[in-house]
Amino acid sequence: RFASAHNNLGTALAALGRHDEAVAHYEKALTERPAYPAALNNLGNSLYALARPRQSLSAFEKLLELDPDHAWGQFGAGNALQILGRLEEAREAYARAVALAGNIPTFHRALAETKRFADGDPQLAAMEDLAKNIAEFSQSEQIELHFALAKAYDDIAFQARAFEHLNAGNALKRARIVYDEAAQLGALSDMASVFSAEAMAARAGQGDPSDLPIFIVGMPRSGTTLIEQMLASHPAVFGAGELLTMFDLVNEGLAGAPFPQGFPSLSADDLRKFGASYVARVRKLAPSAARITDKLPANFAFAGLIHLVLPGARIIHIARDPMDVCF
């Protein structure tokens, strides 16, 4: 019954990516101490990570009832509202976060991505002041500030400055990424060989017939979030965000092991089992929805798999100019 211990254990579990377990401990902490701002904030963040934005928003709303000046609570509420398609409310929440803690670049980045800058915008001036001492921030916060400034300068047609900050932010980001190009290209080549046109035709229609899922794929920054928000504005569609469900099922061996080389050995029953497992897991996120979107961009590599295990699913592929998505 030690509320602080439950909250701290939840924090440790969340840091390990074990958000389901973390939620249970945050809820236990809140049972013992209902007016516990830190636990409400942490609960909201873990629910958001689990693609449960409505429940996440509820936690942040309870937090903000207790403490309207909780800047991270305003930020968290903004994140949930954005996923739910309530963009104006999200923008207002981000603006409140910036007003409460204008020295945190993460808040500025979130607000910048949801508005259009004009000459003389006071937020741009505030970010320029922060940039004068940018080395004092952590590397991740420096990246956030560079990208926020790039967005602002691009909006007001100061392209040279925008490119300077994109270059600086990209360089910092790239240094944190481990990427093996040869391995990635080899994996994609294997995928293309297994899911050939002939193989697709031979196994068509064998999967689970559900038309519940809508997969939105494409490069990051191609517009996948916008498309999901447009679809989720329909009352019958639930926007689930970026789900790892396909990767989880593949890693559990349901698509053959190793994947994709083991896929051809699967039976029609195996394909239906994979599709039904996916539907069952995402159905829990929105039991009454007619359609549920999964906008994980990396699902593009599973397009062939998706079509065979879920032939009734829709796949929306977003294409955008390479300079916009890559640079």
Secondary structure, 3 states (H helix, E strand, C coil): CCHHHHHHHHHHHHHCCCHHHHHHHHHHHHHHCCCCHHHHHHHHHHHHHCCCHHHHHHHHHHHHHHCCCCHHHHHHHHHHHHHCCCHHHHHHHHHHHHHHCCCCHHHHHHHHCCCCCCCCCHHHHHHHHHHCCHHHCCHHHHHHHHHHHHHHHHHCCCHHHHHHHHHHHHHHHHCCCCCCHHHHHHHHHHHHHHCCHHHHHHCCCCCCCCCCEEEEEECCCCCHHHHHHHHHCCCCEEECCCCCHHHHHHHCCCCCCCCCCCHHHCCHHHHHHHHHHHHHHHHCCCCCCCEEEECCHHHHHHHHHHHHHCCCCEEEEECCCHHHHHC
